[in-house]
Amino acid sequence: MQVIREQPDLSAGEMARILGVSNGAVSQTLARLERKGVITKTKDPSLKNRVTAIFTATGRSAIQRFDEERAPAVKSFADYLTGLSEEEREAIEGFLAHMEGFLEELE
């Protein structure tokens, strides 16, 4: 749902690539969301196989509730980051860069 919200014009294949999952996994998830009334799938008339998803009122409401529920945690984390010194931020950035390199080597 987050991918649909952030990039509503993506096709199922593009969603799969971004999420690092199979096209089938995205198709199954979209079908489940559609059955639950969270999204509707639309076909682009100019591109016969391109299917995109848009939120229904139920889906928009679910996303809004999700945002409202996580807002306190997001604010708390933002406050924490704001309170860090430049040296602390640099240490965290360095750690994350090393971790990213480490994870890439594992692939």
Secondary structure, DSSP 8 states (H G I E B T S, - for coil): -HHHHH-TT--HHHHHHHHTS-HHHHHHHHHHHHHTTSEEEEE-TTSTT-EEEEE-HHHHHHHHHHHHHHHHHHHHHHHHHHTS-HHHHHHHHHHHHHHHHHHHHH-
